[in-house]
Amino acid sequence: MTAPAPAPASAPAPSAAGTPAGHRTLHDWFADSAAAHATLPALEAAGRVVSYAELDDLAGRIAAALFDHLGGRAPRRVGLLAGRTLVAYAGYLAVQRLGAAVVPLGPAFPHARHVTVARAAGLDAVLADEHAAPGLTLPAPVLRLTDGGLDALAAGSAPTPVRGGPDDLAYILFTSGSTGVPKGVPVLQRHADAFLRHVVPAHDAGPGARLSQTFDLTFDPSVFDMFCAWGSGATLVVPDRTELMTPVRFAARRELTHWNSVPSLVSLARRLRQLRPDSLPALRRSVFCGEPLTLQQAEAWRLAAPNSTVENAYGPTELTVTCTGHQLSGEPGGWPRTANGTVPIGRPYPGLEALVREGELCLRGPQRFPGYLDPADNTGRFLAPDGSPWDPSTPLGDDHWYRTGDRVTALPDGGYLHQGRLDQQVQVNGYRVELGEVEAALREQAGVTEAAVIAVPNAGGGTELAAACSGPRPDHAAVLTDALRARLPGYMVPATLAVLDALPLNANGKTDRTALRTLLTPA
C-alpha cells in the first residue's frame, strides 16, 4: 500500500462577524457576499435576474413562511422538492438560514422514493415548488410555494440567521444502495467549509464571473456551483431544461465564464455539431466531474473554449463534492497520454490524505463525511487509521479512511489515474448507480425469478442501463419497465429490458455478465 504525504492545508478564509474563527457555514459564505455585493446579480433563473440583496430577502421570507408553517418550531431537516426555480435556490438558502439541513428531493423522482427518503432522513418539513405533484402526501408537513407568490410573502419578519457550528448538518444526499435501499450521506458544515476554502479561490470566481448550474440539487456538484458563485460575489446562471439539451448554445448566449458539467454533455454537444472551434470565447474555467473525462472530450472542449482551463475533478459524495483534480496544460502536446485514454483524476485537495490499498483509493481528511445516516451502511466502507480493516464495533473517527471502491494507479506527479470500480457501481449521467439496487427492484416484480443489470454505451457517448430477467412472459417487458419507473429515478430505469427463458450462466453457475453484455449491447 502507498500513502502520499498530505498537501499543506490552505490558508483560513476570513470569517463572518460572530462566526467561530476559521469556520463558515454555507449560509455564512452567502451572507458575506450579500453584505459586500448587495446590488450585484446573484442568480439568473426562471427568467429573472436577482441581486444578492433580493435573494437574501427572498430567503428570509421563505424561512419565515417555513417557520410559521411549523407553528413557530425550527426544523432540523427540510426536504427541498423543487426544480430550477427561484423557490429552489432561495429555499436552499432559507433552510440554511434556519440552521437546518437540506435534503434535496428530485421533482422527477417517483413518489415512492420521496416517501422512502423522507422517512429515512426524518424530515420535519418539505418545501415544494410548482414542479411537485398536485396532492402531494409525505410523512412531513409540506409547504408549497411558487415563484410568482414569493414577493407576496410577508416581508420584514425573517428570523435571525441561526449561528451554526462546524458539526451541524449542512445537507443530506441519498445515493444508490447495493441492498436495494438508498443510502443517506450526511455532510457537515465543516466538510462543506473545507471544500469551499479550496475551490473558491482555486477557480478565480468573483464579481462579474458567471457560473453554470447544469446539475440538479440531488447531485452534489450543484453545491460547488451555488456556493462557488455565492461565496465569491459571482452570478449563478441556471438553464432551463431546453437549454440543457443545447449546452454550448446556453453557455455562449448567457456569456458564461465558468463551466461545470458531466463529460457526457461534451459528447452531446459534439453529436449536435455545436462544439465548433472558438464557439465559447468567454469561458475562463471549465470543470468536468461525475464521469471519466476522456482526452478526446477534453481536446474538443479546449478547441471550443480556447481561453479556458480544463480540469477533471473527482470525488464521491462521501468526500464532499470533489476531492481531487487534474488541470490540463494549455497545449495538448503536454497532456498525459494514459493507457485508458482518460484524463487523470489528479492529486487530493489540501489537507486530504490518500492511501492506495490493493489498488483501491482510500481517503481521509477535513472533507470526509462522518458515516452514513444508517450506521449499518458503514460496514466494509472504512479502514482503521493504520490501514487495516475497520471493526464496526469500535467508534468511527476522523482519522479513519473512507474506501471509495475506485481502482487507481499512482502517477509520477503524485496524482492518480482512475481505472474503474471494484464493485458493481456505475455512473449514469453523473449519478452513481448500484446495479444491485436496480436488480433488487426488478426481482420484486411479480413473476420475476432472476434479474441482472449492466451498463452499456449509448449513442450519445454516455452510459445507460440494460437489464434482463427471467420468469414473466416476453411481452411483459413494458409492464416491468413501467413498474420500475414508479419506484426508481429515471436515470436508474434500464433503457432496454429483455425477458429471457433463463439468464446465461458461466462455468461456476453464476450469471455470465460477459455473455449478457454481448446480448444486450446495441450493435
C-alpha positions as CSV (number, residue, x, y, z in Angstrom):
1,M,0.0,0.0,0.0
2,T,1.1,3.6,-0.6
3,A,0.3,6.7,1.3
4,P,1.5,10.0,-0.2
5,A,2.1,12.8,2.2
6,P,-0.8,15.2,2.6
7,A,-0.8,18.5,0.8
8,P,-0.4,21.6,3.1
9,A,-3.6,23.0,4.4
10,S,-5.0,26.0,2.7
11,A,-4.9,29.4,4.5
12,P,-8.0,30.1,6.6
13,A,-10.7,32.2,4.8
14,P,-11.9,35.4,6.6
15,S,-14.8,34.5,8.9
16,A,-18.1,36.3,9.1
17,A,-18.7,38.5,12.1
18,G,-19.6,36.4,15.1
19,T,-18.6,33.2,13.4
20,P,-16.0,31.0,15.2
21,A,-12.6,31.8,13.8
22,G,-11.6,29.7,10.8
23,H,-15.2,28.3,10.2
24,R,-18.1,29.4,8.0
25,T,-21.4,27.7,7.3
26,L,-22.9,27.6,3.9
27,H,-25.1,30.5,4.9
28,D,-22.1,32.4,6.1
29,W,-20.5,32.1,2.7
30,F,-23.5,33.6,1.1
31,A,-24.1,36.2,3.7
32,D,-20.6,37.6,3.4
33,S,-21.1,38.1,-0.3
34,A,-24.6,39.6,0.2
35,A,-23.1,42.1,2.6
36,A,-20.2,43.0,0.2
37,H,-22.1,42.9,-3.1
38,A,-25.7,43.6,-2.3
39,T,-26.5,45.2,-5.7
40,L,-24.7,42.6,-7.9
41,P,-26.6,39.8,-9.6
42,A,-26.5,36.6,-7.5
43,L,-28.9,34.4,-9.6
44,E,-30.4,34.2,-13.0
45,A,-33.2,31.6,-13.0
46,A,-36.7,31.1,-14.3
47,G,-36.5,34.3,-16.5
48,R,-35.5,36.6,-13.6
49,V,-32.2,38.3,-12.5
50,V,-32.0,38.5,-8.7
51,S,-29.4,40.6,-6.8
52,Y,-27.7,39.4,-3.7
53,A,-29.9,41.7,-1.6
54,E,-33.0,40.4,-3.3
55,L,-32.0,36.8,-2.9
56,D,-31.2,37.4,0.8
57,D,-34.7,38.9,1.2
58,L,-36.4,36.1,-0.6
59,A,-34.6,33.5,1.5
60,G,-35.7,35.4,4.6
61,R,-39.3,35.4,3.5
62,I,-39.3,31.7,2.8
63,A,-37.5,31.0,6.2
64,A,-40.3,33.0,7.9
65,A,-43.0,31.1,6.0
66,L,-41.5,27.8,6.8
67,F,-41.1,28.7,10.5
68,D,-44.8,29.8,10.6
69,H,-45.9,26.7,8.7
70,L,-44.4,24.6,11.5
71,G,-46.2,26.6,14.2
72,G,-43.1,28.6,15.3
73,R,-40.9,25.4,15.6
74,A,-37.5,25.5,14.0
75,P,-36.9,22.5,11.7
76,R,-33.8,20.3,11.8
77,R,-34.1,18.7,8.4
78,V,-36.1,20.0,5.4
79,G,-36.8,18.3,2.2
80,L,-36.4,20.5,-0.9
81,L,-38.7,19.2,-3.6
82,A,-38.0,21.8,-6.2
83,G,-36.7,22.2,-9.8
84,R,-34.9,25.1,-11.5
85,T,-37.0,27.8,-9.8
86,L,-36.4,30.7,-7.5
87,V,-38.1,28.7,-4.8
88,A,-35.4,26.0,-5.2
89,Y,-32.4,28.4,-4.8
90,A,-33.9,30.9,-2.3
91,G,-35.3,27.9,-0.5
92,Y,-31.9,26.2,-0.2
93,L,-30.6,29.4,1.5
94,A,-33.7,29.7,3.7
95,V,-33.2,26.2,5.1
96,Q,-29.5,27.1,5.8
97,R,-30.6,30.4,7.4
98,L,-32.7,28.4,9.9
99,G,-29.7,26.2,10.8
100,A,-31.3,23.2,9.3
101,A,-30.1,20.6,6.8
102,V,-31.3,20.5,3.2
103,V,-32.4,17.1,1.9
104,P,-32.9,17.5,-1.9
105,L,-35.8,15.6,-3.5
106,G,-35.9,15.3,-7.3
107,P,-39.2,16.5,-8.7
108,A,-38.9,13.9,-11.5
109,F,-38.3,11.1,-9.0
110,P,-41.2,8.8,-8.2
111,H,-43.4,9.4,-5.2
112,A,-42.4,6.1,-3.5
113,R,-38.8,7.3,-3.5
114,H,-39.7,10.6,-1.8
115,V,-41.6,8.7,0.9
116,T,-38.6,6.4,1.5
117,V,-36.2,9.3,1.7
118,A,-38.5,11.4,3.9
119,R,-38.7,8.6,6.4
120,A,-35.1,7.7,6.4
121,A,-34.0,11.4,6.8
122,G,-36.5,12.1,9.5
123,L,-37.8,15.2,7.7
124,D,-39.5,17.9,9.8
125,A,-40.9,19.6,6.7
126,V,-40.9,19.6,2.9
127,L,-40.6,22.8,0.9
128,A,-42.1,22.2,-2.6
129,D,-42.4,24.3,-5.7
130,E,-44.8,24.2,-8.7
131,H,-42.9,21.1,-10.1
132,A,-44.1,18.9,-7.2
133,A,-47.1,16.7,-8.0
134,P,-50.5,18.0,-7.0
135,G,-52.0,16.5,-3.9
136,L,-48.5,15.5,-2.6
137,T,-48.7,13.5,0.6
138,L,-45.5,12.8,2.5
139,P,-44.6,11.8,6.1
140,A,-43.8,15.5,6.9
141,P,-45.7,18.8,6.6
142,V,-45.5,20.2,3.0
143,L,-45.2,24.0,2.3
144,R,-45.9,24.6,-1.4
145,L,-44.7,27.9,-2.8
146,T,-44.5,29.3,-6.4
147,D,-42.1,31.8,-7.9
148,G,-44.9,34.1,-8.6
149,G,-46.0,34.1,-5.0
150,L,-42.6,34.7,-3.4
151,D,-42.9,38.5,-3.4
152,A,-46.3,38.3,-1.7
153,L,-44.8,36.5,1.3
154,A,-44.6,38.6,4.4
155,A,-41.6,41.0,4.4
156,G,-39.6,42.1,7.4
157,S,-40.4,39.0,9.5
158,A,-37.4,36.9,8.6
159,P,-36.0,35.0,11.6
160,T,-32.4,35.9,12.6
161,P,-30.0,33.6,10.9
162,V,-29.0,30.7,13.2
163,R,-25.4,30.8,14.1
164,G,-24.4,27.3,13.1
165,G,-21.5,25.3,14.3
166,P,-18.9,23.2,12.4
167,D,-20.5,19.9,13.4
168,D,-24.1,20.9,12.3
169,L,-25.5,19.2,9.3
170,A,-25.3,21.1,6.0
171,Y,-27.2,18.7,3.8
172,I,-28.0,15.0,3.3
173,L,-27.9,13.4,-0.1
174,F,-29.3,9.9,-0.9
175,T,-27.2,7.7,-3.2
176,S,-28.0,4.4,-4.8
177,G,-27.6,1.5,-2.3
178,S,-26.4,-2.0,-3.3
179,T,-29.0,-3.6,-0.9
180,G,-31.9,-2.0,-2.8
181,V,-32.4,0.9,-0.4
182,P,-30.9,4.4,-1.0
183,K,-28.1,5.4,1.4
184,G,-28.2,8.7,3.2
185,V,-24.9,10.6,3.1
186,P,-24.8,13.4,5.7
187,V,-22.4,16.3,5.1
188,L,-21.4,18.6,8.0
189,Q,-20.9,22.3,7.7
190,R,-17.1,21.9,8.4
191,H,-16.9,19.5,5.5
192,A,-18.5,22.0,3.1
193,D,-16.4,24.8,4.5
194,A,-13.2,22.9,3.9
195,F,-14.3,22.2,0.3
196,L,-15.2,25.8,-0.4
197,R,-11.9,27.1,1.1
198,H,-10.1,25.3,-1.7
199,V,-12.4,25.6,-4.7
200,V,-13.5,29.2,-4.4
201,P,-10.0,30.8,-4.6
202,A,-8.8,28.0,-6.9
203,H,-11.4,28.8,-9.6
204,D,-10.9,32.5,-9.6
205,A,-14.6,33.4,-9.3
206,G,-15.8,36.8,-8.1
207,P,-17.9,39.8,-9.1
208,G,-18.5,39.7,-12.9
209,A,-18.0,35.9,-13.1
210,R,-20.9,33.9,-14.4
211,L,-21.1,30.2,-13.3
212,S,-23.2,27.5,-14.9
213,Q,-25.7,25.4,-12.9
214,T,-26.2,22.3,-15.0
215,F,-26.7,19.9,-12.1
216,D,-29.9,19.1,-10.3
217,L,-29.9,19.7,-6.5
218,T,-30.0,16.0,-5.9
219,F,-26.5,15.8,-7.4
220,D,-23.8,17.3,-5.1
221,P,-21.8,19.2,-7.8
222,S,-24.7,21.6,-7.5
223,V,-23.2,22.7,-4.2
224,F,-20.0,23.7,-6.0
225,D,-22.0,25.7,-8.5
226,M,-24.1,27.5,-5.9
227,F,-21.5,28.4,-3.3
228,C,-18.5,28.9,-5.5
229,A,-20.7,31.6,-7.0
230,W,-22.3,32.9,-3.8
231,G,-19.1,32.6,-1.8
232,S,-17.3,35.0,-4.2
233,G,-19.9,37.5,-5.4
234,A,-20.4,35.8,-8.8
235,T,-23.6,35.0,-10.6
236,L,-25.2,31.6,-10.7
237,V,-26.8,31.1,-14.1
238,V,-29.5,28.4,-14.2
239,P,-30.5,26.9,-17.6
240,D,-34.0,25.6,-18.2
241,R,-34.5,22.0,-19.4
242,T,-34.5,23.1,-23.1
243,E,-31.2,24.9,-22.6
244,L,-29.6,21.8,-21.1
245,M,-30.2,20.0,-24.3
246,T,-28.1,22.6,-26.2
247,P,-25.3,23.2,-23.7
248,V,-22.9,25.2,-26.0
249,R,-25.7,27.5,-27.1
250,F,-26.6,28.0,-23.5
251,A,-23.0,28.8,-22.4
252,A,-22.5,31.2,-25.4
253,R,-25.8,33.0,-25.2
254,R,-25.5,33.6,-21.4
255,E,-21.8,34.6,-21.7
256,L,-20.7,32.1,-19.1
257,T,-17.2,32.5,-17.7
258,H,-17.2,29.2,-15.6
259,W,-18.5,25.9,-16.7
260,N,-19.1,22.7,-14.7
261,S,-20.8,19.6,-16.0
262,V,-20.6,15.9,-16.6
263,P,-18.3,15.0,-19.6
264,S,-21.2,13.4,-21.5
265,L,-22.5,16.9,-22.2
266,V,-19.4,17.4,-24.3
267,S,-20.4,14.3,-26.3
268,L,-23.9,15.6,-26.6
269,A,-22.7,18.9,-28.0
270,R,-20.4,17.2,-30.5
271,R,-23.2,15.0,-31.7
272,L,-25.4,18.1,-32.2
273,R,-22.4,19.7,-34.1
274,Q,-22.4,22.7,-31.7
275,L,-18.9,22.3,-30.4
276,R,-17.1,24.4,-33.1
277,P,-13.7,26.0,-32.6
278,D,-13.8,29.3,-30.7
279,S,-17.6,28.9,-30.1
280,L,-17.1,29.6,-26.3
281,P,-14.6,32.5,-26.1
282,A,-15.9,33.9,-22.8
283,L,-15.2,30.8,-20.8
284,R,-12.2,31.1,-18.4
285,R,-12.6,27.9,-16.2
286,S,-14.1,24.6,-17.2
287,V,-14.6,21.7,-14.8
288,F,-15.9,18.2,-15.6
289,C,-16.9,15.6,-12.9
290,G,-19.2,12.7,-12.2
291,E,-17.8,10.5,-15.0
292,P,-14.4,9.8,-16.6
293,L,-13.3,12.6,-18.8
294,T,-11.6,11.3,-22.0
295,L,-8.7,13.1,-23.6
296,Q,-10.8,13.3,-26.8
297,Q,-13.6,15.1,-25.0
298,A,-11.1,17.5,-23.3
299,E,-9.5,18.4,-26.6
300,A,-12.8,19.1,-28.3
301,W,-13.8,21.4,-25.4
302,R,-10.4,23.2,-25.4
303,L,-10.8,24.0,-29.1
304,A,-14.3,25.4,-28.4
305,A,-13.1,27.4,-25.4
306,P,-9.5,28.4,-26.2
307,N,-9.4,30.9,-23.3
308,S,-10.4,28.4,-20.6
309,T,-8.6,26.0,-18.4
310,V,-9.9,22.4,-18.4
311,E,-9.9,20.4,-15.2
312,N,-11.0,16.9,-14.4
313,A,-12.4,16.7,-10.9
314,Y,-13.2,13.5,-8.9
315,G,-15.0,12.8,-5.7
316,P,-17.6,10.6,-4.2
317,T,-20.5,12.2,-2.3
318,E,-18.9,11.0,0.9
319,L,-15.8,13.3,0.3
320,T,-18.0,16.4,-0.1
321,V,-18.5,17.1,-3.8
322,T,-14.9,16.7,-5.3
323,C,-11.7,15.9,-3.5
324,T,-9.0,15.5,-6.3
325,G,-8.4,17.4,-9.5
326,H,-6.1,17.5,-12.5
327,Q,-5.9,20.6,-14.6
328,L,-4.6,20.1,-18.1
329,S,-1.9,22.3,-19.5
330,G,-2.7,24.8,-22.3
331,E,-1.5,22.7,-25.2
332,P,-2.5,19.1,-25.8
333,G,1.1,18.3,-26.7
334,G,1.9,18.5,-22.9
335,W,-1.1,16.4,-21.8
336,P,-0.6,13.0,-20.3
337,R,-1.2,10.1,-22.6
338,T,-2.9,7.5,-20.5
339,A,-3.4,3.8,-21.3
340,N,-7.2,4.1,-21.0
341,G,-7.5,7.5,-22.8
342,T,-8.9,9.4,-19.8
343,V,-7.6,12.5,-18.0
344,P,-6.1,11.7,-14.6
345,I,-8.1,12.5,-11.5
346,G,-5.1,14.3,-10.1
347,R,-4.0,15.0,-6.6
348,P,-6.0,15.3,-3.3
349,Y,-7.1,18.7,-2.3
350,P,-5.2,20.5,0.6
351,G,-5.5,18.7,3.9
352,L,-6.7,15.4,2.4
353,E,-4.6,12.2,2.5
354,A,-4.8,9.3,0.1
355,L,-4.0,5.7,0.7
356,V,-3.9,3.1,-2.1
357,R,-4.7,-0.4,-0.6
358,E,-4.7,-3.3,-3.0
359,G,-5.4,-0.9,-5.9
360,E,-8.3,0.8,-4.1
361,L,-8.2,4.6,-3.4
362,C,-8.9,5.4,0.2
363,L,-9.2,9.0,1.6
364,R,-9.4,10.9,4.8
365,G,-9.3,14.5,5.9
366,P,-11.5,17.5,6.5
367,Q,-13.9,16.8,3.7
368,R,-14.7,13.2,4.7
369,F,-18.3,12.6,5.9
370,P,-18.9,11.2,9.4
371,G,-20.5,8.0,8.3
372,Y,-23.8,7.0,6.7
373,L,-27.2,8.0,8.1
374,D,-27.9,4.3,8.7
375,P,-24.8,3.1,10.6
376,A,-25.3,-0.4,9.2
377,D,-24.2,1.0,5.8
378,N,-20.7,1.8,7.3
379,T,-19.7,-1.9,7.4
380,G,-16.9,-2.6,4.9
381,R,-16.6,1.1,3.9
382,F,-13.8,2.2,6.2
383,L,-10.3,1.3,7.2
384,A,-8.7,1.9,10.6
385,P,-6.1,4.7,10.9
386,D,-3.3,2.2,10.3
387,G,-4.9,1.0,7.1
388,S,-6.2,-2.3,8.5
389,P,-9.9,-3.2,8.2
390,W,-12.1,-1.2,10.5
391,D,-14.0,-3.0,13.2
392,P,-17.6,-1.7,13.2
393,S,-17.9,-2.3,16.9
394,T,-15.4,0.5,17.5
395,P,-16.1,4.3,17.2
396,L,-15.6,5.8,13.8
397,G,-13.2,8.8,14.0
398,D,-12.0,11.5,11.6
399,D,-8.7,9.6,11.2
400,H,-10.4,6.6,9.6
401,W,-10.0,6.1,5.8
402,Y,-13.0,6.0,3.6
403,R,-12.9,3.2,1.0
404,T,-14.0,4.8,-2.3
405,G,-14.3,1.5,-4.2
406,D,-12.4,3.1,-7.1
407,R,-9.4,1.4,-8.6
408,V,-6.5,3.8,-9.3
409,T,-2.8,3.7,-10.2
410,A,-0.3,6.3,-8.9
411,L,1.3,8.6,-11.4
412,P,4.8,10.1,-11.3
413,D,3.4,13.6,-10.5
414,G,1.7,12.4,-7.3
415,G,-1.7,12.2,-8.8
416,Y,-3.9,9.2,-9.8
417,L,-5.4,7.7,-12.8
418,H,-8.9,6.2,-12.4
419,Q,-9.1,2.6,-13.5
420,G,-12.7,1.6,-12.9
421,R,-14.6,0.1,-9.9
422,L,-14.1,-2.8,-7.6
423,D,-17.8,-3.4,-7.4
424,Q,-21.0,-3.1,-9.5
425,Q,-21.3,0.7,-9.1
426,V,-21.6,2.6,-12.4
427,Q,-22.1,6.3,-13.4
428,V,-25.2,7.3,-15.4
429,N,-25.4,11.0,-16.4
430,G,-23.0,11.6,-13.5
431,Y,-25.3,9.9,-10.9
432,R,-23.8,6.8,-9.3
433,V,-26.0,3.7,-9.6
434,E,-25.6,0.5,-7.7
435,L,-26.7,-2.2,-10.2
436,G,-27.8,-4.3,-7.2
437,E,-30.5,-1.7,-6.3
438,V,-32.0,-1.9,-9.8
439,E,-31.7,-5.7,-9.8
440,A,-33.5,-5.8,-6.4
441,A,-36.3,-3.6,-7.7
442,L,-36.7,-5.8,-10.7
443,R,-36.7,-9.1,-8.7
444,E,-39.6,-7.7,-6.6
445,Q,-41.9,-7.6,-9.6
446,A,-44.5,-10.3,-9.9
447,G,-43.2,-13.4,-11.8
448,V,-39.6,-12.3,-11.9
449,T,-37.2,-15.1,-10.7
450,E,-33.8,-13.8,-11.9
451,A,-32.6,-10.4,-12.8
452,A,-29.3,-8.8,-13.9
453,V,-28.5,-5.2,-15.0
454,I,-25.4,-4.0,-16.8
455,A,-24.1,-0.6,-18.0
456,V,-23.7,-0.2,-21.8
457,P,-22.6,2.7,-24.0
458,N,-25.4,4.7,-25.7
459,A,-25.4,6.5,-29.0
460,G,-24.5,9.8,-27.3
461,G,-21.2,8.6,-26.0
462,G,-22.6,8.2,-22.4
463,T,-23.8,5.3,-20.4
464,E,-27.2,3.7,-20.0
465,L,-28.6,0.6,-18.2
466,A,-29.7,-2.6,-19.9
467,A,-31.5,-5.3,-18.0
468,A,-32.5,-8.9,-18.4
469,C,-34.8,-11.1,-16.3
470,S,-36.5,-14.5,-16.4
471,G,-39.9,-15.6,-15.3
472,P,-42.6,-13.4,-16.9
473,R,-43.7,-13.7,-20.5
474,P,-41.6,-11.9,-23.1
475,D,-44.5,-9.4,-23.7
476,H,-44.3,-8.2,-20.0
477,A,-41.1,-6.2,-20.6
478,A,-43.1,-2.9,-21.0
479,V,-45.1,-3.7,-17.8
480,L,-42.0,-4.3,-15.8
481,T,-40.3,-1.1,-17.1
482,D,-43.4,0.9,-16.1
483,A,-43.2,-0.7,-12.6
484,L,-39.5,0.4,-12.3
485,R,-40.4,3.9,-13.3
486,A,-42.9,4.1,-10.4
487,R,-40.1,3.2,-8.0
488,L,-36.8,4.4,-9.3
489,P,-35.4,7.8,-10.5
490,G,-35.4,8.0,-14.3
491,Y,-31.6,7.6,-14.6
492,M,-31.9,4.2,-12.8
493,V,-34.5,2.7,-15.1
494,P,-33.0,0.5,-17.8
495,A,-33.2,1.8,-21.3
496,T,-33.8,-1.8,-22.5
497,L,-35.2,-4.8,-20.8
498,A,-35.1,-8.3,-22.2
499,V,-37.3,-11.1,-20.8
500,L,-35.5,-14.4,-21.3
501,D,-36.3,-18.0,-20.5
502,A,-33.2,-18.1,-18.3
503,L,-30.2,-15.9,-17.7
504,P,-26.9,-17.2,-19.2
505,L,-24.6,-18.8,-16.6
506,N,-20.8,-19.3,-16.5
507,A,-18.9,-22.4,-15.5
508,N,-19.4,-21.6,-11.8
509,G,-23.2,-21.4,-12.2
510,K,-23.2,-17.6,-11.8
511,T,-24.8,-15.1,-14.1
512,D,-22.5,-14.8,-17.1
513,R,-22.3,-11.0,-17.4
514,T,-19.9,-11.2,-20.4
515,A,-22.5,-13.1,-22.4
516,L,-25.2,-10.8,-21.1
517,R,-23.3,-7.8,-22.3
518,T,-23.0,-9.3,-25.8
519,L,-26.7,-10.0,-25.8
520,L,-27.8,-6.5,-24.5
521,T,-25.2,-4.2,-26.1
522,P,-26.6,-2.4,-29.2
523,A,-24.9,-3.4,-32.4
